[in-house]
Amino acid sequence: MEFPYSLVVFDLDGTLVDSASDISEAVNRTLVDWSLPRVEEALIRGWIGDGARALVASAFAHADRAIDLDQVMPGFMVHYADCLLLYPTVYPGVVETLQALRAHGVELAICTNKPERFVRPLLEALQLGGYFECIVGGDTLAERKPSAQPLLHVVAHFGLQPGKCLMVGDSATDLQTAVAAQVPMALVTYGYLRGLDPRSVPGVMVIDDMRQLLG
């Protein structure tokens, strides 16, 4: 396999791991705390990707309930931690792809908007932790995706130029991050796309299964 990049930087939720059921349960437990009705998981999937505060804000906006997020977030983060490992699954082809990339000397990293303290426990529970040298979460730096800062931080960690790296994600947030950092982009078709049609985006690789990266 001749792989053209020295580093692959992955988004986490919706790209490597399907964690929507766990995230949805945390949102719903929070809504119940505030005497609001639970919401279907399919709807919550469309809110995932911009970080915890944006997720909770979307839930309360959907419920038409004005709320001080600073009051809500501590309770939500308790539920988030409690639900982190309920039902997460690794998408098909992910493990084989990570193994193959590492076998060919490609560095691997994670750049996600999930709070950093939850990333490593999730990876370890799913036996993915050993593949990634560098992890940047949504609260690791002063800015989060779609800012270029988190991705460029990862690139700098490995001492590489952006053009030698590939970003793999599932959302417009990931796409905007890669464009801002001038890093080539691959979009998966199976994640939390929030209305994004990957095949309508010029200049990106589109993959239905992570193993297509190896082709």
C-alpha positions as CSV (number, residue, x, y, z in Angstrom):
1,M,0.0,0.0,0.0
2,E,1.3,3.4,-1.0
3,F,-0.4,5.9,1.3
4,P,0.1,9.5,0.3
5,Y,-0.2,11.0,3.8
6,S,2.1,10.9,6.8
7,L,-0.7,11.6,9.3
8,V,-4.4,10.9,9.4
9,V,-6.5,13.0,11.9
10,F,-9.9,11.5,12.7
11,D,-13.0,13.0,14.1
12,L,-14.5,10.6,16.7
13,D,-18.3,10.6,17.1
14,G,-19.9,9.7,13.8
15,T,-16.6,8.9,12.2
16,L,-14.9,6.2,14.2
17,V,-17.6,5.5,16.8
18,D,-21.3,5.5,16.8
19,S,-22.1,7.0,20.2
20,A,-25.4,8.7,19.3
21,S,-27.5,6.4,21.5
22,D,-25.3,7.3,24.6
23,I,-25.3,11.0,23.8
24,S,-29.1,11.0,23.2
25,E,-29.7,9.3,26.5
26,A,-27.7,12.0,28.3
27,V,-29.7,14.7,26.5
28,N,-33.0,13.0,27.4
29,R,-32.1,12.5,31.1
30,T,-31.2,16.2,31.2
31,L,-34.6,17.2,29.6
32,V,-36.4,15.0,32.1
33,D,-34.5,16.8,34.9
34,W,-36.1,20.0,33.7
35,S,-39.6,18.5,33.3
36,L,-39.4,18.4,29.6
37,P,-40.3,15.5,27.3
38,R,-37.8,13.1,25.9
39,V,-36.8,13.4,22.2
40,E,-36.3,10.7,19.6
41,E,-32.6,9.7,19.0
42,A,-33.0,10.4,15.3
43,L,-33.6,14.0,16.0
44,I,-30.7,14.3,18.5
45,R,-28.3,12.8,15.9
46,G,-28.8,16.0,13.9
47,W,-27.6,18.1,16.8
48,I,-24.3,16.3,17.5
49,G,-21.0,17.7,16.3
50,D,-20.5,21.2,17.6
51,G,-19.8,20.4,21.2
52,A,-21.7,19.8,24.4
53,R,-23.1,23.3,24.9
54,A,-24.4,23.6,21.4
55,L,-26.0,20.2,21.7
56,V,-27.8,21.1,24.9
57,A,-28.8,24.5,23.5
58,S,-30.4,22.7,20.5
59,A,-32.3,20.4,22.8
60,F,-33.8,23.2,24.9
61,A,-34.5,25.3,21.8
62,H,-36.4,22.3,20.3
63,A,-38.4,22.2,23.6
64,D,-39.1,25.9,23.3
65,R,-37.7,26.4,26.8
66,A,-35.5,29.5,27.5
67,I,-32.8,28.4,29.9
68,D,-29.5,29.5,31.3
69,L,-27.0,27.0,29.9
70,D,-24.6,27.6,32.8
71,Q,-27.3,26.1,35.1
72,V,-28.0,23.1,32.8
73,M,-24.5,22.1,31.9
74,P,-23.3,20.6,35.2
75,G,-26.2,18.2,35.3
76,F,-25.8,17.3,31.6
77,M,-22.1,16.5,32.1
78,V,-23.0,14.1,34.9
79,H,-25.4,12.3,32.6
80,Y,-22.9,12.5,29.8
81,A,-20.3,10.7,32.0
82,D,-22.9,8.1,33.2
83,C,-24.0,7.3,29.6
84,L,-20.6,7.4,28.0
85,L,-20.1,3.6,27.8
86,L,-23.7,2.4,27.6
87,Y,-24.0,1.4,23.9
88,P,-21.0,2.8,21.8
89,T,-20.0,0.8,18.8
90,V,-17.1,1.0,16.4
91,Y,-18.1,1.5,12.8
92,P,-17.3,-1.4,10.4
93,G,-13.8,-1.3,8.9
94,V,-12.4,1.1,11.4
95,V,-10.1,-1.4,13.3
96,E,-8.8,-2.9,10.1
97,T,-8.0,0.5,8.7
98,L,-6.3,1.8,11.8
99,Q,-4.2,-1.4,11.9
100,A,-3.2,-1.1,8.3
101,L,-2.3,2.6,8.5
102,R,-0.1,2.0,11.6
103,A,1.5,-1.0,9.9
104,H,2.6,1.3,7.1
105,G,4.1,3.9,9.4
106,V,1.2,6.4,9.2
107,E,0.7,8.5,12.4
108,L,-2.8,8.7,13.8
109,A,-4.6,11.3,15.9
110,I,-8.0,12.4,17.0
111,C,-9.5,15.9,16.7
112,T,-13.0,16.0,18.2
113,N,-15.4,18.4,19.8
114,K,-16.1,15.9,22.6
115,P,-14.7,17.1,25.9
116,E,-11.2,15.8,26.2
117,R,-11.7,13.9,29.5
118,F,-14.2,11.6,27.9
119,V,-12.2,10.7,24.8
120,R,-9.6,8.4,26.2
121,P,-12.0,6.3,28.4
122,L,-14.3,5.8,25.3
123,L,-11.3,4.8,23.1
124,E,-10.0,2.4,25.8
125,A,-13.4,0.8,26.3
126,L,-13.6,0.1,22.6
127,Q,-10.0,-1.1,22.4
128,L,-9.0,1.8,20.1
129,G,-6.8,3.7,22.6
130,G,-3.4,2.3,21.4
131,Y,-3.7,3.6,17.9
132,F,-3.6,7.4,18.7
133,E,-0.5,9.4,19.8
134,C,-2.2,12.8,19.9
135,I,-5.8,13.6,21.1
136,V,-7.4,17.1,21.0
137,G,-10.8,17.5,22.4
138,G,-13.3,20.3,22.3
139,D,-12.0,21.9,25.4
140,T,-8.3,21.1,25.0
141,L,-7.5,24.5,23.4
142,A,-9.0,28.0,23.5
143,E,-10.9,27.2,20.2
144,R,-12.7,24.2,18.9
145,K,-13.7,23.0,15.4
146,P,-14.6,24.6,13.0
147,S,-11.6,26.8,14.0
148,A,-8.4,25.6,12.3
149,Q,-6.6,25.8,15.6
150,P,-7.2,22.3,17.0
151,L,-6.3,20.6,13.7
152,L,-3.2,22.7,13.2
153,H,-2.2,21.9,16.8
154,V,-2.2,18.2,15.9
155,V,-0.3,18.8,12.7
156,A,2.3,20.8,14.6
157,H,2.6,18.1,17.2
158,F,4.0,15.8,14.5
159,G,6.1,18.5,12.9
160,L,4.4,18.1,9.5
161,Q,3.0,20.4,6.8
162,P,-0.8,20.5,6.4
163,G,-0.6,19.1,2.9
164,K,1.0,15.9,4.2
165,C,-2.0,15.2,6.5
166,L,-5.5,14.0,6.0
167,M,-8.6,14.9,8.0
168,V,-11.4,12.3,8.2
169,G,-14.8,13.4,9.4
170,D,-18.5,13.3,9.0
171,S,-19.8,16.8,9.1
172,A,-19.7,20.4,7.8
173,T,-17.9,21.3,11.0
174,D,-15.0,18.9,10.1
175,L,-15.0,20.1,6.5
176,Q,-14.8,23.8,7.6
177,T,-11.9,22.9,9.9
178,A,-10.0,21.1,7.2
179,V,-10.5,23.9,4.7
180,A,-9.4,26.6,7.3
181,A,-6.3,24.5,8.1
182,Q,-5.6,23.8,4.4
183,V,-5.6,20.0,5.2
184,P,-6.9,17.5,2.6
185,M,-10.3,16.1,3.6
186,A,-12.1,12.7,3.5
187,L,-15.8,12.7,4.4
188,V,-17.6,9.5,5.5
189,T,-21.2,9.1,4.3
190,Y,-22.5,7.2,7.4
191,G,-22.0,9.7,10.3
192,Y,-24.0,12.6,11.8
193,L,-24.1,14.6,8.5
194,R,-26.7,17.1,9.6
195,G,-27.9,17.7,6.0
196,L,-24.4,17.7,4.4
197,D,-24.2,15.7,1.2
198,P,-20.5,14.6,1.0
199,R,-20.8,13.9,-2.7
200,S,-21.8,17.6,-3.4
201,V,-18.5,18.9,-1.9
202,P,-15.8,19.4,-4.5
203,G,-12.2,18.3,-3.8
204,V,-12.8,15.8,-1.0
205,M,-12.5,12.1,-0.8
206,V,-15.9,10.4,-0.1
207,I,-15.9,7.0,1.7
208,D,-18.8,4.7,2.6
209,D,-16.6,2.4,4.6
210,M,-13.4,3.4,6.4
211,R,-11.5,0.6,4.6
212,Q,-11.8,2.7,1.4
213,L,-9.1,4.9,2.8
214,L,-6.7,2.1,2.1
215,G,-7.6,1.9,-1.6
